[in-house]
Amino acid sequence: MYILIFIFIFLFGITIGSFLNVVIYRFNTGFPVVKGRSMCMSCGHKLKWYELIPLLSYLLQSGKCRVCKAPISKQYFFVELLTGLMFVFIGLHFLQALFISSLLFAFLFFIFVFLFSLLIIISVYDIRHKIIPDKLVFIFDVSAFLVIFVNYTTANPLFVLPSVMDLLSGPLFAMPFALLWLISKGKWMGLGDAKLMLGLGWMLGPVLSLPSVILSFWIGAVVSLFVMFLSKKKKINMKTEIPFAPFLIIGAFIVFLFNIDIVALSGLFHF
């Protein structure tokens, strides 16, 4: 039974991932996000229903438009797959809640798939345009602030009054990023990263936020060096602007899934 539930969750996730692609491509372009049929960006061909099946349509069409044969961005496929897997991992994270109550599971599940779906949009948009949209990060920050009133670690009580540290975790962890932006005049860090960290601090709380930030810098350093050394065009160097939001979000997701606190993180260096 649980296998069927998670198959459904994955299928639901890749369907939402298809919608996230629409938001990423249409946001701030003047095109309506929720209205209008999807079309090929090369020839304008309006896509049929069988050309919009998540994952399958891309594979069956070999990543090309069925009419003009222009290549379709790999982003469509990977965002759909990533969203489906993300939904499954979040479902597994709250598996204990499913044993207690299906309504409790659904409540916690939908809260966090909404938050991390927003983060996928922000992450991919930052990769494409090197900017974090204020509207999207504002929605995330407000939603993350409301989460501090939800007790998602135990079943009872479901709603709690946050502690002072829970309330301050967002501003406290956003402040260093804002200072880096201010001191460097935007050369080291964008202000959007500070705005994003405000919501991540509230979502993760004071215990998980610090290891999340540390992990983000580790991942960012490793990926940046890897990309720099493997770049064939030699256009990537130490001065190249690399979006940091994806690394913040990856670090937050890993810490969220595995409840990695600073003690657990430091234990990685004990042999």
C-alpha positions in Angstrom: 0.0 0.0 0.0 2.8 2.4 0.9 4.6 1.7 -2.3 1.5 2.7 -4.2 1.2 5.9 -2.2 4.7 6.9 -3.0 4.3 6.1 -6.7 1.3 8.4 -6.7 3.4 11.0 -4.8 6.1 10.8 -7.5 3.6 11.1 -10.3 2.0 14.1 -8.5 5.5 15.6 -8.1 6.5 15.4 -11.8 3.2 16.9 -12.7 3.8 19.8 -10.4 7.4 20.0 -11.8 5.9 20.6 -15.2 4.0 23.6 -13.8 7.1 24.9 -12.1 8.8 24.9 -15.5 6.0 27.1 -16.8 6.4 29.5 -13.9 10.2 29.6 -14.4 9.9 30.4 -18.1 7.0 32.9 -17.9 7.8 34.8 -14.7 8.6 38.4 -15.4 8.1 38.0 -19.1 4.6 39.5 -19.5 3.1 36.1 -20.3 0.4 34.9 -17.9 1.7 32.2 -15.6 -1.5 30.1 -15.2 -3.3 31.0 -18.5 -2.5 30.2 -22.1 -1.4 27.0 -23.7 2.2 25.9 -23.7 4.0 26.2 -27.0 7.4 25.6 -28.7 9.6 28.5 -28.1 11.1 28.1 -31.6 8.2 27.7 -34.0 5.2 28.7 -31.8 3.6 25.3 -32.2 0.9 24.9 -29.5 1.5 21.7 -27.7 -1.1 18.9 -27.6 -1.9 17.0 -24.4 0.3 14.1 -25.4 3.2 16.5 -25.8 2.8 17.6 -22.2 3.2 14.3 -20.3 5.9 14.9 -17.7 9.1 13.1 -18.4 7.6 10.8 -21.0 7.0 13.4 -23.7 10.5 14.6 -23.5 11.9 11.1 -23.8 9.6 9.9 -26.6 10.3 13.1 -28.6 14.1 12.7 -28.0 14.2 16.1 -26.5 13.0 17.8 -29.7 9.9 19.7 -30.8 7.6 17.3 -32.7 7.0 19.9 -35.5 10.2 21.9 -36.1 12.7 19.4 -34.4 14.3 22.3 -32.4 15.9 21.0 -29.2 13.9 21.3 -26.0 15.7 22.6 -23.0 16.9 19.8 -20.7 15.6 21.9 -17.9 12.1 20.7 -18.6 13.1 17.1 -17.9 15.3 17.7 -15.0 13.0 20.0 -13.1 10.2 17.5 -13.5 12.4 14.6 -12.3 13.9 16.7 -9.4 10.4 17.8 -8.2 9.1 14.2 -8.3 12.1 12.9 -6.3 11.8 15.9 -3.9 8.1 15.0 -3.2 9.1 11.4 -2.5 11.9 12.4 -0.1 9.6 14.8 1.8 7.0 12.1 2.0 9.5 9.7 3.4 10.6 12.4 5.9 7.1 12.5 7.3 6.4 8.8 7.0 6.0 8.5 10.8 3.1 11.0 10.6 1.5 8.7 8.0 1.4 5.9 10.6 -0.4 8.3 13.0 -2.9 10.0 10.7 -3.2 10.4 7.0 -4.6 13.9 7.5 -1.6 14.9 9.6 0.7 13.5 6.9 -1.1 15.4 4.2 -1.0 18.6 6.2 2.8 18.4 6.8 3.5 17.1 3.4 1.7 19.9 1.5 3.3 22.6 3.6 6.8 21.5 2.8 6.3 20.5 -0.8 4.9 24.0 -1.3 7.9 25.6 0.3 10.5 23.5 -1.5 8.6 23.9 -4.8 9.0 27.7 -4.4 12.7 27.1 -3.7 13.1 25.0 -6.9 11.6 28.0 -8.9 13.9 30.4 -7.1 17.0 28.2 -7.6 16.5 27.6 -11.3 15.5 31.2 -12.0 18.7 32.3 -10.2 20.8 29.9 -12.4 19.2 31.2 -15.6 19.1 35.0 -14.8 21.6 35.5 -11.9 18.9 37.1 -9.8 16.3 36.1 -7.1 12.9 37.6 -7.8 11.6 39.7 -4.9 8.0 38.5 -5.4 8.9 34.8 -5.1 11.3 35.2 -2.2 8.6 37.4 -0.4 6.1 34.6 -0.7 8.6 32.1 0.5 9.6 34.3 3.5 6.0 34.8 4.6 5.2 31.1 4.2 8.4 30.1 6.1 7.5 32.5 8.9 4.1 30.9 9.4 5.8 27.4 9.6 7.4 28.4 12.9 3.9 28.1 14.4 3.6 24.4 13.3 5.1 21.6 15.3 6.2 19.3 12.5 8.4 17.1 14.7 5.7 15.5 16.8 2.0 14.8 16.4 0.7 16.7 19.5 0.2 19.6 19.7 0.1 20.5 16.0 0.4 24.2 16.5 2.8 25.9 19.0 3.9 29.3 20.0 7.4 29.8 18.7 10.3 30.6 21.0 12.3 33.9 20.8 15.1 32.0 19.0 12.6 30.6 16.5 11.4 34.2 15.8 15.0 35.5 15.5 16.5 32.7 13.5 15.5 34.2 10.2 17.0 37.7 10.8 20.0 36.3 12.6 21.1 34.1 9.7 20.1 36.6 7.1 22.2 39.4 8.7 25.7 38.0 7.8 24.6 37.7 4.1 23.3 41.3 4.2 26.6 42.5 5.6 28.6 40.7 3.0 26.4 42.3 0.3 26.8 45.8 2.0 30.6 45.6 2.5 31.3 44.2 -0.9 28.7 46.5 -2.7 27.2 43.4 -4.1 30.4 41.8 -5.5 30.6 38.9 -3.0 26.9 38.3 -2.4 23.6 39.5 -3.7 21.0 41.0 -1.5 18.6 38.3 -2.7 20.6 35.7 -0.9 20.1 37.5 2.4 16.3 37.7 1.7 16.3 34.0 0.9 18.3 33.2 4.1 15.6 35.1 6.1 13.0 32.5 5.1 15.4 29.5 5.3 16.3 30.6 8.9 12.7 30.6 9.9 11.9 27.3 8.1 14.9 25.4 9.6 15.1 27.1 13.0 18.1 28.0 15.0 19.5 24.5 15.3 19.5 23.4 11.7 20.2 26.8 10.0 23.9 27.0 10.9 24.8 23.5 9.5 22.7 24.3 6.5 24.8 27.5 5.8 28.1 25.7 6.4 27.1 22.8 4.1 26.0 25.3 1.4 29.4 26.9 1.4 31.1 23.5 1.2 28.9 22.4 -1.7 29.3 25.7 -3.4 33.1 25.6 -3.2 33.3 22.1 -4.5 30.9 22.6 -7.4 32.5 25.9 -8.4 36.0 24.5 -8.5 34.8 21.4 -10.4 33.0 23.6 -13.0 36.0 25.9 -13.2 38.5 23.2 -13.9 36.3 21.3 -16.3 35.3 24.3 -18.3 36.5 24.0 -21.9 35.7 27.5 -22.9 38.0 28.9 -20.2 35.5 31.7 -19.5 35.0 30.5 -16.0 37.5 31.8 -13.4 37.6 33.0 -9.8 35.9 36.3 -10.9 33.0 34.6 -12.6 29.6 35.3 -11.0 28.1 32.0 -9.8 24.5 32.0 -8.3 24.6 31.0 -4.6 20.9 30.5 -4.0 21.0 26.9 -5.4 23.7 25.9 -2.9 21.7 27.5 0.0 18.7 25.5 -1.1 20.5 22.2 -1.5 22.1 22.6 1.9 18.7 23.4 3.5 17.1 20.4 1.9 19.8 18.0 3.0 19.7 19.3 6.6 15.9 19.3 6.6 15.7 15.7 5.4 18.3 14.2 7.8 18.0 16.7 10.7 21.8 17.4 10.6 22.7 19.6 13.5 26.2 21.2 14.1 27.3 18.2 16.2 26.4 15.7 13.4 28.1 17.9 10.9 31.3 18.2 12.9 31.2 14.4 13.3 32.0 14.1 9.5 35.6 15.0 10.4 36.1 12.4 13.1 37.8 9.3 11.8 
